[in-house]
Every structure is written in C-alpha cells, then in structure tokens.
Amino acid sequence: MKRRRPDVQYLLCVRNGSFLASLQVRRLYERLPDKDADLHGLVRVVDESGEDYLYPRELFADLDVPRTVARALVR
C-alpha cells in the first residue's frame, strides 16, 4: 500500500532576526507539525542546514500554496 504524505505546509521568512546563517528572508521553508512548539509561539521548520529547528513564529508569514505547486516543491 502506498503511503500518502500529509499536506506539506510552507512558511515565508519575513525576518531572520539573529538567525542570519540559518534563515534567508523571502525564502520558503517547510513547516513541520509540532503542537508543543505552537503553544510556545514557535514553529518547527527545515532550515538552511537541512535539519529541522524551532524558530520564533513572528519571523514567518503563512502561505497558501496550491497543491500543484506544493507537489513541485516536494520533488
């Protein structure tokens, strides 16, 4: 049986604060689900290192990415 990947969410970095090496302004980042992070005003994203880390929520803006675009980004 083929596994379906859950809908991928993307955030747009609008500020990088003190994370100059980890985040680039105006770049899309994949958001990973993390309910505990959400409770503390943080988001878990895959950053420039290719690893996932927690960052302040206010550094990002939500994006509604059409499915066709999301599929192309995942490839």
N, C-alpha and C positions, 0 to 999 in steps of 0.2 A: 504494500500500500504506500502510495506517495504521500509524504508529509507536506502539509501546506505551511508555508512560513506566515506568521501573523503579519498583519498590515504593518509595514515599516513607517515610522514617523520621522520627520525631519524638522530640524530647527535651523533658523538662520542666525548666525552670530552677529550681533549688532554692536557689541563692545567686547574687548578681550581683557580689560582691567589689568591685573598683574600677571595674566597668563599669556604673555607675548609669544612664547615659544610653543605653546600648546594649542592656541586658538587663533584663527585668522578671521578678521572682520569681513563680512559679506560672503562667508563660505557656509555651505550647508553641512550640517552634522547629523548623523543618525542618532536618534534618541532611543535609549533602551528603557524598558519599563522598570521602575523602581519606586514602589509605593512609599517606602521609608524616606527616600530622598525627597519625594514630593511633599511630605509632611514637614520637612525642614527647609523648604524653599530652595531645594537643589534639583538638578537634573543630571541624569547619567547619560553621557554622550561618548561616542568613539571619536577621540581627538586626533591630532596630527601624528601621534606616536603609533596609532593603530590600536591602542588599548582603550578600554572604557574607564572613565573617571567621573567624579562628581564635580559640578560647577554651579555657581550661583545662577538661579533661574533668570535673574534680570539681565544676564548677558545675552539672552537669546529671545527671538521672536518666533511664534508658532507659524508654520506654513501648511497650507492645504495643497498637497502635491497630488495631481491627478494620477490614477493608478498606472496609466501607460508610462508616465514619467518616472514614477517610483520603481516600476519594473526595470526600466533602462538604468536607473541609478544602482540597483542591486547587482546587475550583471557585471 
